[in-house]
Amino acid sequence: MRREKFLGFTVLFLSVAASAATCLAQDKPDAPAPKQSDAPAAQPSATPSAQAPNQGDKSKDTQGNDRKSPNSGTSKDRLFYTLPNFLTLENADQVPPLTAGQKFKVVARSSFDYVQYPWYGFLAGISQAENSEPGYGQGAAGYGKRFGAALADGTIENFMTSAVFPSLLREDPRFFQSGKGSFWHRTGYAMSRIFITRTDSGNSQFNFSEIFGSALSAGISTYSYHPHADKNLPNAASVWGSQIGYDTLTYVVKEFWPDIRRKLRKKN
């Protein structure tokens, strides 16, 4: 099932990467725009107050006040306007740490969001078509087992990597978007978040929550409700690797989603 999850998100990642590269490439020709303002430089600055509202509007759009929830330190954003993206912050250098209760609350809100159910249903359909983990069988019963396994896999991993371990180790489960540099620089930054994270005190350290949290969740799911034939160490290690790969692609998508979203809004 994790393989189907990884493959499904890989397709999503490739489309996002192409869109992000296009967005960044289109932003470069806009740089010479200030030259146009050089021509009317001789115009009297009789309307300085008229410029203030425009600046205010820009800051309003940049901060995205409809996406950030300052009281909770989380976001209300959604990837592609659907998938929950509540633990991603844009343009946020210093923010208050999340309490243990807030970490569990936002993970629960993400894990049981209404969009997750059709997403896991889609993954179960891919698994059913490929007959992965044959022990589940086929037909409605087999699909139901695969759907339940996908839902349990995602929920357990979300809680382990973003709530349980971050609370115990005082790590910050949020993803802080960079938004600076070239496409490859930002891609490298996003991928590095698998191994580097913030602590509640604002320092950087090894991402124990991601590495060990995903390992524990892989072990729990493999040796509990998955078919007996798949209950072995090589399969658990494969599941662990798939989860790390999936989360890596997710970070990259989160890094470039704000750029794509702004382009979509400009077109509209």
N, C-alpha and C positions, 0 to 999 in steps of 0.2 A: 504493500500500500504506500509506503514512503517513497518507493520508486515512482509510482504514478504521481504522487504529490510533487516530487522533484521535477518530473518531466513536464507536468502541467505548468508549473511556475517558470520553468526554463523558457517555454514558449512566450510566456508573459514578459520575462526578462529581456529576451531578444527584441521584442517589439518596443519595450521601453528604452532599451539602449539605442536602438535606431532613432527613435523619436527624440531622445535626449541629445544625441549627437547632432541631429538636424536643428534642434532648438539652439544649441550653443553656436552652431555654425551661422545661423541666421542672426544671432545677436551681434556678431562681429561687424557686419556692415553698418550697424546702427551707431558705431562709435564716432564716425566723422560728423554726426548730426550737429554737435555744437558749433561747427563752422558756419552753419546757417545763421546762428545768433550773432556772429561777428559782424554781419552786414548791417543790421539795424542797431549797432552799438551806439550810434550817434543819437538815437531817439531819446527824448527826455525821459528820465525815470520818474515820471509824474504819478505813476500808479504803483508805488511799492506795496501799498496795502492790498492791491488786487492780486499780488503774487502770493500772499500768505495763504489764502484758501487753497490754491493749487498745491503748495507744498504740503499743506495738511492732508490733502487728499492722497498725495503720493505716499506719505508715511502710513496712512490708513490702509492703503492697498498692500504696502510692503509687509506690514505686520500681520495682516490677515486676521483682524479682530474677530471674525466669525469662525476661525479655526482654532484659536488658542483659548484655553480655559485657565486664566491666571490663578483662580482660587485653588484649583486642584493641581496645577503644575503639569497638566496633561493637555491633549489636543482633542478636537472634535472632528479632525480631518478623516477622510476615507480615500484609500487608494482607488483611483479611477471612479471616484464617487460611490464606491460600493464597499470594498473590503475595509474593515476597521483599521485605523492608523493612529490610534489614540496615544501611543507612546513615542510619537515622533514630534520633535519641536524644531521650529524654523527660526533662525536669527535669534537664538537664545544662548548667550554666553554664560550668564550666571543666573541660576534660578534656585529657589529653595528646594531642598531634598524632599523626596516623597517619604511619608511615614510607611510603616509596614502595612497599616490598614489601607492606605491609599494604593499601595502596590497590588494588594489582593483585589481591591475593588475595581481598579481599571482593567486588570487581567480578566476578572470575571465578566466585566462588561464587554470585553473584546471576544472572549471565548464563546459566550452564549449569545452573541449578536445574531439577529435574524438572518443576516447574509451568510453566516457560516454554514448553515444547514444546506442550502443549495450548492455551496462550494464543496462540501464533503460529499454530497450526492453526486456531483460531477466526478470527483476523484474515485468514488466507488464504482461509477459506471465504467471508467477507464480500466480499473482493476478487474471488473467483471468481464469486459470485452477481451482482455488479455489473459484471463483465467489465472491471474497471479494468486499465489497461495491457494492451490487447488483444494486444500482441506476445507475451505468454506463451501465448496460446491457451486452449483449454478442455480438459476431460477430466482424466484422472489426471496427464498430463504437465504441463498448465497449472497444476494445483493444486500439484504438487510444486515447480515453479519459484517460484510465489508463496510457498509455505511457506519455501523456502530463502532467498528474498529478504527475507522478514519476519524470519527468524532472523538473517540477516547484518546487516540494518539495525539491529536492536535491539542486537546484540552490539557492532558497531562504535561506535555512538553511546554505549553504556554505557562502553566503555573510553576513548573520547576525552574525554568530559565528566567522568568520575569517577576515571580512573586516569592516563592519559597527560598531559593538560594540568595536572591538579592536582599531579602529581609534578614537572613541569618548572617550574611557576609557584609552587610551594609554597602551594597553596590547599587548603582543607579541603573535601572533597566531601560531607561529612555534612550532613544537614538537622537543625537543632536546633529542636524543636517549641517554640512559644511557650506555648500553654496558658493565656494570660491575656487578659482583655479580652472585648469583645463579638464576636459572630459576624463582623461586617464588619471589625473591627479585626484579627482573626486571619486572615481571608481576605486582607486587604491585606498583612499580614506575609508570609504564605506566597507570594503572588504576587511580592512584591518580592525573594524569594530567587533569582529568575531573574537579576536584575541585581546583587544584593549577596550576597557570600559572606564567609566567614571565611578568614583566612590561617592557616598553620600556627602563627604566633606569636600568634594570637587576635585580630588586628585585623580590621576590616571593609574591604572594597575591592570594586571592580567585578568581577563574575563573568566573568572572561575565559574560564575553562574551559567554562562553559555556552554562551556566545555563540559563541566561535570554535571550540570543540570540536564543537558540533552543526553548524556551518557546514562544517567540514572533513569530518565524517562524511557529510553530505548530498552533498558534492561527490564523495567517494570512491564511494559507492554509486550515484549517478546516472550517473557516467561509466565505470562498470566493468561490473557484471553486470545492470543494468536494460535493458529493450528499447531498441533503437537509436533508435526514434522519440521516446523520452523523454530522450535524452541532449542536453539543452540547458540554457542558463542559467536561463530562466524556470521550468523544472521543478525545477531544483536549488534555486532560491530558494523555490519553493512547498514543497518538502520541508523545507527549513530552517525555514520559518515553522510548518509542521505539527509539527515536533519541539519547537520552543519552546513552542507551545501545549499539546502533550501533556505536556511536563515541568512547565508551569505548573499544569495541572490535577492532576498527580501530587503536587505540593507541597501543594496545598490539601487533597487527600485525606489525605495524611500528617499534616497539622496536626490534622484532626478525627477521624482514626481512633481515637486513644486514648480519646476521649470516648464514641464509639460502642461500643468494646470494653468499657468499664466498664459501660455500660448493659446490654449483652448479658449480662455476667457477673452483674449484679445480678438480672436476670430469671431466670437459671438457678439 
